[in-house]
Amino acid sequence: MSCVCVVWCVQIIVVLAVVFAVIVYRLAVGTIIYSLVSGTSLGPAVGSIIVSITGAAIQLVAIIIMNKFYEFLAFKLTNWGGCVVVVFVVVVVFFIYLVVAYVF
């Protein structure tokens, strides 16, 4: 397996893991908060806002961490010189993550 395939596979797995983790988090915390606020006058609206804000914050942190990793990787690839395919894969994976994170 070439270096390009390994980098591509690892990045896809990391992106999917982050998206899956945020979905599981939103389901778990949403269930807990809805059960706590179901008897109040505000009801599920507050729970929905809390879950959305905290889920977005988690995605923001994940995007920042991955951005730092991609910057480091781009610096290394620039120093290696001419590895256009790997740079293309990094950019595609990053945009896939943004699209998937936006959908969920």
VENDA-V601934 format. One record per run of one state. SS is the DSSP state (alpha for helix, beta for strand, coil for the rest). FROM is the first residue (numbers start at 1). LEN is the number of residues. If there is no record, write none. Layout:
BEGIN
ss from len
SS FROM LEN
SS FROM LEN
END
This chain:
BEGIN
ss from len
coil 1 2
alpha 3 35
coil 38 6
alpha 44 37
coil 81 3
alpha 84 20
coil 104 1
END
